[in-house]
Amino acid sequence: MRWLRKRLVGIIAVLVLVYLFIPIAVIMVLSFNNPAGKYNLSWNEFSLAAWTNICGVPGVCSSFVTSIEIGIISTIFATILGTMISFALVRYRFRGRSTTNLLIFLPMATPEVVMGASLLALFLNLRFPLGQLTVTIAHIMFIISFVVVTVKARLQGMDPRLEEAARDLYANPRAVFRYVTFPLVLPGILGAALLGFSLSFDDFIISFFNAGTLVTFPIYIWGAAQRGIPVQVNALATIVFLVALVIVLSGQLLSYRRRKALEAR
């Protein structure tokens, strides 16, 4: 019992991680499957057909590329705007600051179906044609809140004495921002960008309301589920997961090396 009490938290953490990664493991395994019918739900036989011909099913790669394009564009704009908002909220005092802080959280707390329907009504009233532009605008609007919260937490956790030391050494405001502030905030900005891209790429409800005839990857999967999701979708999902895993592990490795270098000094 003593051994169990000491390791209970670690055991629970391992079980939770196993529970979270089981669906991903199933998707990866089924990407090498050759299903007997149109539904890829049970193992039949090993095959590399989905990996050697990922774009073999019409609409799979085009919808995937569309989601990548929307995710990159919306992430760039949302990260820039969200970072500037974060600096304004943390570093400056102005009238309406508390109200702005409250309003920033509203898109995160509002159900996506409400936001999607309201944006659709806005675009229709403005007679704005639905398509890739409307989906990108919609994604930017709800990603900004997550970027602001992430970068703001990073800014609030910074030690102000580092910037004060740079100013004491006669660094002008531009030099302080370039050599001190920005490098310290950059991990938070990159984390916010990765979060924003994953939210945009994964979004279905807001995209479905504002896409018109545009088909993103989640919309394609939703439509294909009614007639059988092709194995190529599993292969693409596996690629996305592996790329995200490599990015996260690379960031952890760089952080570990930087920390060891600082300790060596």
C-alpha positions as CSV (number, residue, x, y, z in Angstrom):
1,M,0.0,0.0,0.0
2,R,2.9,2.4,0.7
3,W,4.3,1.7,-2.7
4,L,0.9,2.3,-4.3
5,R,0.4,5.6,-2.4
6,K,3.8,6.9,-3.6
7,R,3.1,6.1,-7.2
8,L,-0.6,6.6,-7.4
9,V,-0.4,9.9,-9.2
10,G,2.0,8.6,-11.8
11,I,-0.1,5.5,-12.4
12,I,-3.2,7.6,-12.9
13,A,-1.3,9.8,-15.3
14,V,-0.1,6.8,-17.3
15,L,-3.6,5.4,-17.5
16,V,-5.1,8.7,-18.6
17,L,-2.4,9.1,-21.3
18,V,-3.1,5.5,-22.5
19,Y,-6.8,6.3,-22.7
20,L,-6.1,9.4,-24.7
21,F,-3.8,7.8,-27.2
22,I,-5.8,4.6,-27.8
23,P,-8.0,6.3,-30.5
24,I,-4.9,7.7,-32.2
25,A,-3.3,4.3,-32.2
26,V,-6.4,2.7,-33.7
27,I,-6.4,5.3,-36.5
28,M,-2.7,4.7,-37.2
29,V,-3.2,0.9,-37.3
30,L,-6.3,1.1,-39.6
31,S,-4.3,3.3,-42.0
32,F,-2.5,0.1,-43.0
33,N,-5.7,-1.9,-43.4
34,N,-7.3,-3.1,-46.5
35,P,-11.0,-3.2,-45.5
36,A,-13.3,-5.9,-46.8
37,G,-16.1,-3.4,-47.4
38,K,-16.6,0.4,-47.6
39,Y,-16.3,0.9,-43.8
40,N,-12.8,0.8,-42.3
41,L,-13.9,-0.2,-38.8
42,S,-12.3,-3.7,-38.3
43,W,-8.9,-5.2,-39.3
44,N,-8.9,-7.3,-42.5
45,E,-5.4,-7.4,-43.9
46,F,-2.2,-5.4,-44.1
47,S,-1.9,-3.0,-47.0
48,L,0.2,0.0,-48.0
49,A,-2.3,1.1,-50.7
50,A,-3.5,4.1,-48.7
51,W,0.1,5.4,-48.1
52,T,1.3,4.8,-51.7
53,N,-1.8,6.5,-53.1
54,I,-3.0,9.0,-50.5
55,C,-4.8,11.2,-53.1
56,G,-6.4,8.3,-54.8
57,V,-9.9,9.2,-53.5
58,P,-11.3,12.3,-55.0
59,G,-11.6,15.2,-52.6
60,V,-9.3,14.0,-49.9
61,C,-6.2,15.9,-50.7
62,S,-8.0,19.0,-52.0
63,S,-9.9,19.3,-48.7
64,F,-6.8,18.7,-46.7
65,V,-4.8,21.4,-48.6
66,T,-7.8,23.8,-48.1
67,S,-7.7,23.2,-44.3
68,I,-3.9,23.7,-44.3
69,E,-4.2,27.0,-46.2
70,I,-7.0,28.4,-44.0
71,G,-5.2,27.3,-40.9
72,I,-1.9,29.0,-41.9
73,I,-3.5,32.3,-43.0
74,S,-5.8,32.5,-40.0
75,T,-3.0,31.6,-37.6
76,I,-0.7,34.3,-39.0
77,F,-3.3,37.1,-38.7
78,A,-4.7,35.9,-35.4
79,T,-1.2,35.5,-33.8
80,I,-0.2,39.0,-34.9
81,L,-3.4,40.7,-33.7
82,G,-3.6,38.6,-30.5
83,T,0.0,39.3,-29.6
84,M,-0.5,43.1,-29.9
85,I,-3.7,42.9,-27.9
86,S,-1.8,40.9,-25.2
87,F,0.9,43.6,-24.9
88,A,-1.7,46.3,-24.7
89,L,-3.6,44.5,-21.9
90,V,-0.5,43.7,-19.9
91,R,1.7,46.7,-20.4
92,Y,-0.7,49.6,-20.6
93,R,-3.5,51.1,-18.6
94,F,-6.4,52.6,-20.5
95,R,-10.1,53.1,-20.1
96,G,-12.1,50.0,-20.8
97,R,-9.2,47.6,-20.0
98,S,-11.2,45.5,-17.6
99,T,-14.1,45.3,-20.1
100,T,-11.7,44.3,-22.9
101,N,-10.3,41.5,-20.7
102,L,-13.9,40.2,-20.2
103,L,-14.8,40.4,-23.8
104,I,-11.7,38.5,-24.9
105,F,-13.0,35.5,-23.0
106,L,-16.4,35.5,-24.5
107,P,-15.6,33.8,-27.8
108,M,-13.9,31.0,-25.8
109,A,-17.0,30.6,-23.6
110,T,-19.6,30.9,-26.4
111,P,-20.7,27.7,-28.0
112,E,-19.4,27.3,-31.5
113,V,-22.9,26.8,-32.9
114,V,-23.9,30.2,-31.7
115,M,-20.8,31.9,-33.1
116,G,-21.1,30.0,-36.4
117,A,-24.8,31.0,-36.8
118,S,-24.1,34.6,-35.9
119,L,-21.2,34.9,-38.3
120,L,-23.4,33.4,-41.0
121,A,-26.1,35.9,-40.4
122,L,-23.5,38.7,-40.5
123,F,-22.1,37.6,-43.8
124,L,-25.6,37.1,-45.3
125,N,-26.7,40.5,-44.2
126,L,-23.6,42.0,-45.8
127,R,-24.2,40.0,-48.9
128,F,-20.8,38.5,-48.6
129,P,-20.3,35.4,-50.7
130,L,-19.5,32.3,-48.6
131,G,-16.3,30.5,-49.2
132,Q,-12.7,30.3,-48.2
133,L,-12.5,34.0,-47.3
134,T,-15.5,33.9,-44.9
135,V,-14.2,30.7,-43.2
136,T,-10.7,32.4,-42.8
137,I,-12.3,35.5,-41.3
138,A,-14.4,33.4,-38.9
139,H,-11.4,31.3,-37.8
140,I,-9.4,34.5,-37.1
141,M,-12.1,35.8,-35.0
142,F,-12.3,32.8,-32.6
143,I,-8.6,32.0,-32.6
144,I,-7.6,35.5,-31.4
145,S,-9.0,34.8,-27.9
146,F,-6.8,31.8,-27.5
147,V,-3.8,33.6,-28.7
148,V,-4.4,36.5,-26.3
149,V,-4.8,34.2,-23.3
150,T,-1.7,32.2,-24.1
151,V,0.6,35.2,-24.8
152,K,-0.8,37.2,-22.0
153,A,0.1,34.4,-19.5
154,R,3.6,34.5,-20.9
155,L,3.9,38.2,-20.5
156,Q,2.5,38.2,-16.9
157,G,5.1,35.5,-16.0
158,M,8.1,37.5,-17.2
159,D,10.5,39.1,-14.7
160,P,10.4,42.9,-15.3
161,R,13.8,43.2,-13.8
162,L,15.4,41.8,-17.0
163,E,14.0,44.7,-19.1
164,E,14.9,47.2,-16.4
165,A,18.5,45.8,-16.4
166,A,18.7,46.3,-20.2
167,R,17.5,49.9,-19.8
168,D,20.0,50.5,-17.1
169,L,22.7,49.5,-19.6
170,Y,21.5,52.3,-21.9
171,A,19.5,50.1,-24.3
172,N,16.8,52.1,-26.1
173,P,13.2,50.7,-26.2
174,R,13.6,49.1,-29.6
175,A,16.8,47.3,-28.5
176,V,15.1,46.2,-25.2
177,F,12.2,44.7,-27.2
178,R,14.4,43.0,-29.8
179,Y,17.0,41.5,-27.5
180,V,15.1,40.9,-24.3
181,T,11.3,41.1,-24.5
182,F,10.7,39.4,-27.8
183,P,13.0,36.4,-27.1
184,L,11.3,35.8,-23.8
185,V,7.8,36.1,-25.2
186,L,8.6,34.0,-28.4
187,P,7.9,30.6,-26.8
188,G,4.4,31.8,-25.8
189,I,3.8,33.2,-29.2
190,L,4.9,30.0,-30.9
191,G,2.7,28.0,-28.5
192,A,-0.3,30.2,-29.3
193,A,0.3,29.9,-33.0
194,L,0.4,26.1,-32.8
195,L,-2.8,26.1,-30.7
196,G,-4.5,28.4,-33.2
197,F,-3.5,26.3,-36.1
198,S,-4.8,23.1,-34.5
199,L,-8.1,24.8,-33.6
200,S,-8.5,26.1,-37.2
201,F,-7.6,22.8,-38.8
202,D,-9.9,20.9,-36.5
203,D,-12.9,23.2,-36.6
204,F,-16.1,21.8,-38.1
205,I,-19.1,23.7,-36.8
206,I,-18.0,27.3,-37.6
207,S,-16.6,26.1,-41.0
208,F,-19.8,24.2,-41.8
209,F,-21.9,27.3,-41.2
210,N,-19.7,29.7,-43.3
211,A,-18.1,27.5,-45.9
212,G,-20.9,27.6,-48.6
213,T,-19.7,25.1,-51.2
214,L,-16.2,25.0,-49.8
215,V,-15.1,21.6,-48.4
216,T,-12.5,21.6,-45.6
217,F,-11.0,18.4,-44.3
218,P,-13.4,18.1,-41.3
219,I,-16.4,18.7,-43.6
220,Y,-15.1,16.1,-46.0
221,I,-14.8,13.5,-43.2
222,W,-18.3,14.4,-42.0
223,G,-19.7,13.8,-45.5
224,A,-17.6,10.7,-46.1
225,A,-18.8,9.1,-42.8
226,Q,-22.2,8.6,-44.3
227,R,-20.9,6.4,-47.1
228,G,-17.7,5.1,-45.5
229,I,-14.5,7.0,-44.6
230,P,-11.6,6.0,-47.0
231,V,-8.4,4.6,-45.6
232,Q,-6.5,7.6,-47.0
233,V,-8.1,9.8,-44.3
234,N,-6.5,7.6,-41.6
235,A,-3.1,8.0,-43.4
236,L,-3.5,11.8,-43.5
237,A,-4.5,11.9,-39.9
238,T,-1.5,9.8,-38.9
239,I,0.8,12.2,-40.8
240,V,-0.7,15.2,-39.0
241,F,-0.2,13.5,-35.7
242,L,3.4,12.6,-36.4
243,V,4.2,16.1,-37.6
244,A,2.7,17.6,-34.5
245,L,4.6,15.1,-32.3
246,V,7.9,16.0,-34.1
247,I,7.3,19.7,-33.5
248,V,6.5,19.3,-29.8
249,L,9.5,17.0,-29.2
250,S,11.8,19.3,-31.1
251,G,10.7,22.2,-29.0
252,Q,11.2,20.2,-25.8
253,L,14.7,19.2,-27.0
254,L,15.7,22.7,-27.8
255,S,14.4,23.9,-24.4
256,Y,16.4,21.2,-22.7
257,R,19.6,22.0,-24.5
258,R,19.2,25.7,-23.8
259,R,18.6,25.0,-20.1
260,K,21.7,22.8,-20.0
261,A,23.7,25.4,-21.7
262,L,22.7,28.0,-19.2
263,E,23.5,25.7,-16.3
264,A,26.9,25.0,-17.8
265,R,27.7,28.7,-17.7
